[in-house]
């Protein structure tokens, strides 16, 4: 009798208003040949991503089959969200392409405030309709969101944009051709963003831009970010750095490859944020600037306490150079074991060579000047790996001023026992058996 009552209770608990409710996490399929009055099953897929978004609940997965789609918005009508350990996943199979904006906002995919614990993975957003005049993927006021393995191109303002969203993961995406601003933009007060393994190129503004922006509320800072293993090139035709940090504190920028960017390489500064970009670690990056670009590393406006080591910092522009630091940002600065141009700016205005920089600032005592031909396999072919006798091989250190170098390089090769300088470890050629 107890068993019968238990079964009856289970059935009743799964029924609301006369409609059976699904048991456990569901998988909904979307296809260009589907129907929005379908069940979203493999043989009866839905037609639009928006219909699937309305139905998805914690633990559910939405799979978009190959084909062209309009975008979707989540949380417009309610704060739809996943749960810790049970996110809502939107997965684009290869060939799933978003070509136009969603029905409510100017974005392709848009997570409105409260859409926590969401995964967006595998979509192509190409804006062929020219209707996406804001972001290809937008995340606003939502935490624990993962944006993984998407390709976003040609959007009106940004590729991937986030606002007031903490504990982000932005990984293995390709963002290019943003018409007005940046490839990846993490904006407004946020903590613990992880931006790794992305390819970011050809955007009018910065490649990757982080901006605390006090005017938008909260504390106006971005803290404890990790920016690593990204390849960032040919950005900044309209201004901006390869990696731009405004009000970014206690964060790590490591093992990134930046080349042919037209603004600065990495900038640590204070403009919109609540304070300067302080306490950051810039380590094992390779930065080779475009011919008319600004400095490889630019630190200003009370951005103090930053540690810079094991980097390759090259700039062919005779009016720029490796590192530019304004006097208000020299407190607590530590810089050493870098490969550099023979041009620095210790005051944000005047230029000097490495020896005068060492004498005036007590920085870069173990750094050295070298050219691209002394370092890289084939800089003309954009191959920035090291050759066996490269001056960057084994020239770095495992740590400096209490901050550690990374354990692995941009491609996952383990550093050590001697650390190389730059984003790539020198990998010995395999021994051929005789």
C-alpha distance (Angstrom), angle and dihedral (degrees) to the residues before:
residue distance angle dihedral
X1 . . .
X2 3.82 . .
X3 3.83 89.9 .
X4 3.83 91.7 52.4
X5 3.81 91.2 49.2
X6 3.82 91.3 49.0
X7 3.80 91.5 52.1
X8 3.80 90.9 46.8
X9 3.82 90.4 50.5
X10 3.80 90.8 51.5
X11 3.80 92.0 51.4
X12 3.80 91.9 48.8
X13 3.79 92.4 48.0
X14 3.82 89.5 54.8
X15 3.82 92.6 52.8
X16 3.80 124.1 77.2
X17 3.80 125.9 172.9
X18 3.79 90.4 -12.1
X19 3.83 94.4 -56.7
X20 3.77 121.8 112.8
X21 3.80 112.4 -122.9
X22 3.84 118.6 -144.7
X23 3.77 118.5 -106.2
X24 3.81 115.9 -125.5
X25 3.82 129.5 -19.3
X26 3.80 115.4 -18.5
X27 3.80 133.2 -150.8
X28 3.80 116.4 -143.1
X29 3.80 121.6 -164.5
X30 3.79 124.4 -150.4
X31 3.79 124.0 -164.8
X32 3.83 137.8 166.2
X33 3.82 87.7 -118.2
X34 3.80 94.4 49.9
X35 3.81 133.0 102.2
X36 3.79 127.2 -129.0
X37 3.79 90.8 -135.9
X38 3.80 88.7 59.3
X39 3.78 125.3 102.0
X40 3.80 95.4 -112.8
X41 3.79 91.5 -117.8
X42 3.82 122.1 141.9
X43 3.83 91.5 -96.3
X44 3.82 95.6 37.1
X45 3.83 105.1 38.4
X46 3.76 125.8 177.5
X47 3.81 119.6 -108.8
X48 3.82 101.8 -137.7
X49 3.77 136.2 41.0
X50 3.79 88.4 -135.3
X51 3.81 92.0 62.1
X52 3.79 89.9 51.6
X53 3.81 91.3 46.9
X54 3.81 90.6 55.9
X55 3.81 91.0 55.2
X56 3.81 101.9 40.3
X57 3.79 117.8 109.6
X58 3.84 134.2 176.4
X59 3.79 111.5 -49.2
X60 3.81 94.0 15.1
X61 3.80 124.9 128.4
X62 3.80 126.8 -149.5
X63 3.82 114.4 -158.6
X64 3.80 118.6 -164.1
X65 3.79 113.2 -156.6
X66 3.84 121.2 -145.7
X67 3.77 113.5 -66.0
X68 3.80 143.1 79.5
X69 3.81 122.4 -63.4
X70 3.76 144.1 173.4
X71 3.80 112.7 -115.7
X72 3.79 125.7 -104.1
X73 3.78 139.3 -133.1
X74 3.79 124.2 -143.3
X75 3.79 123.4 -159.4
X76 3.79 97.3 17.9
X77 3.80 92.8 122.2
X78 3.80 97.9 24.7
X79 3.81 139.6 1.8
X80 3.78 93.9 -92.4
X81 3.79 110.4 -175.1
X82 3.75 145.9 154.0
X83 3.78 126.2 -124.8
X84 3.77 134.8 -117.2
X85 3.78 104.7 -76.1
X86 3.82 91.1 9.1
X87 3.81 108.7 66.6
X88 3.77 124.3 169.2
X89 3.80 107.0 -111.5
X90 3.79 126.8 -154.6
X91 3.81 108.4 -168.1
X92 3.78 124.3 -173.9
X93 3.78 114.2 -155.9
X94 3.84 115.8 -142.0
X95 3.79 106.1 -70.4
X96 3.81 96.0 27.8
X97 3.81 101.6 132.9
X98 3.78 129.8 -177.5
X99 3.81 107.0 -151.7
X100 3.80 102.6 169.4
X101 3.80 142.4 32.8
X102 3.78 124.9 -85.7
X103 3.80 120.7 -98.2
X104 3.81 97.0 -100.3
X105 3.82 111.8 33.8
X106 3.80 139.6 30.6
X107 3.81 92.8 -103.2
X108 3.76 135.9 89.4
X109 3.81 99.8 -131.9
X110 3.82 113.4 10.9
X111 3.81 128.1 -175.5
X112 3.79 108.0 -166.6
X113 3.85 121.9 -154.0
X114 3.79 115.2 -58.3
X115 3.81 97.4 29.7
X116 3.81 95.3 127.0
X117 3.81 125.1 168.6
X118 3.79 98.8 25.2
X119 3.82 128.6 147.6
X120 3.83 121.2 -153.8
X121 3.81 109.2 -173.0
X122 3.77 141.0 165.5
X123 3.81 102.8 2.9
X124 3.77 128.1 138.2
X125 3.80 113.4 -143.7
X126 3.80 109.0 -172.6
X127 3.83 105.4 160.2
X128 3.80 92.4 -141.3
X129 3.81 87.3 156.4
X130 3.84 91.6 56.5
X131 3.81 87.0 -135.4
X132 3.83 95.6 115.1
X133 3.79 98.4 84.4
X134 3.81 96.2 158.8
X135 3.85 122.0 36.6
X136 3.76 132.9 -18.1
X137 3.82 88.5 -144.5
X138 3.82 119.8 13.7
X139 3.81 128.0 -173.8
X140 3.82 117.2 -174.9
X141 3.80 127.4 179.8
X142 3.80 92.5 -17.5
X143 3.81 127.1 124.2
X144 3.81 134.0 -154.0
X145 3.79 92.6 26.5
X146 3.83 121.5 155.3
X147 3.81 121.5 -156.6
X148 3.80 105.5 -173.2
X149 3.78 136.6 171.9
X150 3.80 99.0 -10.3
X151 3.81 127.2 144.6
X152 3.80 114.4 -143.1
X153 3.80 123.3 179.4
X154 3.77 141.7 167.2
X155 3.80 99.2 6.3
X156 3.79 119.7 161.3
X157 3.81 99.8 -112.4
X158 3.81 114.6 -5.9
X159 3.77 139.9 5.9
X160 3.82 99.1 -143.4
X161 3.81 118.0 5.0
X162 3.80 129.8 -177.5
X163 3.81 132.0 179.9
X164 3.81 131.0 -170.8
X165 3.81 89.9 -12.6
X166 3.80 122.5 136.4
X167 3.80 133.0 -166.8
X168 3.79 91.6 31.3
X169 3.78 125.9 168.8
X170 3.83 114.4 -158.4
X171 3.79 104.2 174.7
X172 3.82 140.6 161.4
X173 3.79 95.4 -4.6
X174 3.80 127.5 141.3
X175 3.80 114.5 -142.2
X176 3.80 121.9 179.3
X177 3.77 145.4 154.1
X178 3.81 99.9 25.4
X179 3.79 101.3 177.1
X180 3.82 101.2 -145.7
X181 3.79 111.2 13.9
X182 3.78 143.5 -6.7
X183 3.78 140.6 -9.2
X184 3.82 94.5 -136.4
X185 3.81 119.8 11.3
X186 3.82 121.1 -175.2
X187 3.80 103.7 -174.2
X188 3.77 140.4 -177.2
X189 3.79 128.5 10.5
X190 3.80 109.6 -22.3
X191 3.79 140.7 142.4
X192 3.80 136.8 -150.2
X193 3.79 101.2 15.3
X194 3.81 113.5 169.4
X195 3.80 113.0 -157.2
X196 3.78 108.4 178.2
X197 3.78 142.7 152.5
X198 3.81 96.2 7.8
X199 3.80 127.2 144.1
X200 3.80 110.2 -142.1
X201 3.80 121.6 179.2
X202 3.78 146.5 147.5
X203 3.80 96.6 20.1
X204 3.79 117.2 147.9
X205 3.82 93.9 -131.1
X206 3.79 129.2 28.6
X207 3.76 124.0 -27.0
X208 3.83 93.6 -133.0
X209 3.81 118.0 6.6
X210 3.82 125.7 -173.8
X211 3.80 117.0 -174.0
X212 3.81 126.1 173.2
X213 3.85 92.3 -164.3
X214 3.80 106.4 -167.8
X215 3.82 91.5 -160.8
X216 3.81 89.4 71.6
X217 3.80 94.6 59.7
X218 3.82 139.5 -104.6
X219 3.82 118.1 67.2
X220 3.80 97.9 -38.5
X221 3.80 94.2 -128.3
X222 3.79 138.1 109.9
X223 3.80 110.6 -149.4
X224 3.80 138.9 -176.2
X225 3.80 94.6 11.9
X226 3.81 121.5 163.0
X227 3.82 117.4 -151.0
X228 3.79 109.6 179.6
X229 3.81 145.3 149.1
X230 3.80 95.0 10.4
X231 3.82 124.9 145.0
X232 3.81 109.1 -144.2
X233 3.80 121.7 178.3
X234 3.81 145.5 153.5
X235 3.80 95.4 13.3
X236 3.79 130.0 134.3
X237 3.80 106.5 55.6
X238 3.82 85.5 143.3
X239 3.82 94.6 38.9
X240 3.79 134.3 -83.7
X241 3.79 135.6 103.3
X242 3.75 133.6 -85.9
X243 3.82 85.7 -112.4
X244 3.82 114.0 14.6
X245 3.83 119.4 -169.1
X246 3.82 120.9 -174.0
X247 3.79 114.3 173.5
X248 3.82 92.3 -7.4
X249 3.80 114.6 149.9
X250 3.81 139.2 -176.2
X251 3.78 92.2 1.2
X252 3.81 135.9 137.1
X253 3.81 127.2 -125.7
X254 3.80 109.3 -175.8
X255 3.80 144.6 153.7
X256 3.79 95.4 6.6
X257 3.81 123.5 147.1
X258 3.81 113.7 -143.3
X259 3.79 121.5 177.5
X260 3.80 139.7 159.2
X261 3.80 93.1 8.7
X262 3.80 111.3 153.7
X263 3.80 102.4 -147.9
X264 3.80 120.7 43.5
X265 3.78 126.0 -42.2
X266 3.83 105.3 -129.0
X267 3.82 117.8 -3.8
X268 3.81 125.2 -167.8
X269 3.79 110.9 -172.2
X270 3.81 150.1 124.8
X271 3.78 123.1 -112.2
X272 3.81 112.5 120.6
X273 3.80 98.0 7.4
X274 3.80 123.5 90.2
X275 3.81 93.2 -108.0
X276 3.77 143.8 -7.5
X277 3.79 125.0 -61.3
X278 3.80 99.0 -95.1
X279 3.79 138.7 171.6
X280 3.79 95.6 19.2
X281 3.81 128.8 149.3
X282 3.81 118.2 -137.9
X283 3.81 107.2 -174.8
X284 3.83 140.5 158.0
X285 3.78 96.3 -0.5
X286 3.81 124.2 146.7
X287 3.81 112.1 -142.8
X288 3.81 121.7 178.6
X289 3.79 111.2 170.1
X290 3.80 130.5 -147.6
X291 3.83 115.1 -100.2
X292 3.82 97.1 -98.5
X293 3.80 97.8 32.7
X294 3.79 130.7 122.2
X295 3.82 126.2 -110.1
X296 3.80 122.5 -40.0
X297 3.83 90.2 -128.0
X298 3.79 121.4 22.6
X299 3.85 120.4 -173.5
X300 3.80 120.9 177.4
X301 3.82 149.7 133.8
X302 3.82 100.7 54.6
X303 3.78 95.3 -44.1
X304 3.79 96.4 152.5
X305 3.79 138.0 168.1
X306 3.81 97.4 36.4
X307 3.82 122.1 152.2
X308 3.82 119.2 -148.2
X309 3.82 122.2 -177.8
X310 3.82 145.3 138.9
X311 3.83 91.6 27.3
X312 3.81 131.5 137.7
X313 3.83 105.9 -137.8
X314 3.80 113.3 -178.4
X315 3.79 128.4 164.2
X316 3.82 124.2 169.8
X317 3.81 93.2 -163.3
X318 3.85 107.5 107.6
X319 3.81 88.9 -152.0
X320 3.81 93.7 56.1
X321 3.82 134.1 35.1
X322 3.78 145.7 167.2
X323 3.83 109.0 -44.7
X324 3.79 131.9 11.8
X325 3.81 118.0 -174.2
X326 3.79 126.7 173.2
X327 3.83 117.6 -139.4
X328 3.82 92.7 -109.4
X329 3.81 89.6 60.7
X330 3.82 100.9 48.2
X331 3.81 96.2 86.2
X332 3.81 107.7 108.9
X333 3.81 93.6 -1.0
X334 3.82 114.1 150.7
X335 3.81 118.9 -174.4
X336 3.81 127.3 165.2
X337 3.82 147.2 125.9
X338 3.78 92.6 45.8
X339 3.80 130.0 137.0
X340 3.77 107.3 -129.6
X341 3.75 151.4 170.0
X342 3.80 114.9 -103.8
X343 3.79 89.9 -107.4
X344 3.80 130.0 90.8
X345 3.80 138.4 154.3
X346 3.83 115.5 -139.3
X347 3.81 94.3 -179.3
X348 3.79 105.0 30.3
X349 3.79 91.3 -105.2
X350 3.81 116.5 48.9
X351 3.82 123.1 62.5
X352 3.80 126.3 -136.4
X353 3.80 140.1 168.6
X354 3.79 127.0 -105.0
X355 3.80 94.7 -93.0
X356 3.80 93.6 53.3
X357 3.81 89.8 43.9
X358 3.80 89.5 53.9
X359 3.79 91.4 47.5
X360 3.80 96.2 45.0
X361 3.80 99.1 42.1
X362 3.84 106.3 20.4
X363 3.82 86.7 -129.2
X364 3.82 132.4 128.3
X365 3.80 96.0 22.0
X366 3.82 90.3 158.4
X367 3.80 97.8 35.2
X368 3.79 120.4 109.5
X369 3.77 140.2 -159.0
X370 3.82 117.8 -115.6
X371 3.80 140.0 155.7
X372 3.80 128.7 -123.2
X373 3.82 91.5 -104.3
X374 3.80 89.8 59.2
X375 3.79 92.4 53.3
X376 3.82 117.6 29.2
X377 3.78 136.3 59.2
X378 3.80 95.8 -133.0
X379 3.78 116.9 -11.1
X380 3.82 90.9 173.1
X381 3.79 88.2 61.1
X382 3.82 92.2 43.8
X383 3.80 91.1 -110.5
X384 3.80 104.6 142.7
X385 3.79 97.5 175.5
X386 3.79 116.0 124.2
X387 3.79 123.3 -106.1
X388 3.83 118.3 -137.8
X389 3.82 97.1 -95.5
X390 3.82 94.5 38.9
X391 3.79 114.3 142.5
X392 3.80 87.1 -130.4
X393 3.80 92.9 61.8
X394 3.81 112.1 108.6
X395 3.80 91.1 -13.3
X396 3.78 98.6 118.7
X397 3.79 135.9 77.3
X398 3.80 134.6 -122.6
X399 3.77 92.8 -123.6
X400 3.79 145.3 -7.1
X401 3.80 133.3 -160.8
X402 3.79 91.2 -4.2
X403 3.81 93.8 -52.4
X404 3.80 121.2 115.8
X405 3.78 129.3 -132.5
X406 3.82 115.4 -127.7
X407 3.78 119.4 -86.3
X408 3.81 94.4 -138.0
X409 3.80 134.6 32.9
X410 3.81 131.1 -124.6
X411 3.81 91.2 -75.7
X412 3.79 97.2 42.4
X413 3.81 97.5 -99.3
X414 3.79 111.9 147.1
X415 3.80 116.3 -112.3
X416 3.78 120.5 -138.4
X417 2.89 175.3 14.7
X418 3.83 77.5 143.1
X419 3.81 117.1 21.7
X420 3.79 121.2 -128.7
X421 3.79 123.7 -144.8
X422 3.79 119.0 -111.9
X423 3.79 135.5 23.1
X424 3.82 96.2 -56.4
X425 3.75 129.5 64.8
X426 3.80 115.9 -138.7
X427 3.80 102.3 -107.4
X428 3.82 111.9 -158.6
X429 3.78 116.4 -127.7
X430 3.80 113.1 -102.5
X431 3.77 116.2 -96.7
X432 3.80 111.6 -112.3
X433 3.78 115.3 -139.0
X434 3.79 115.7 -122.7
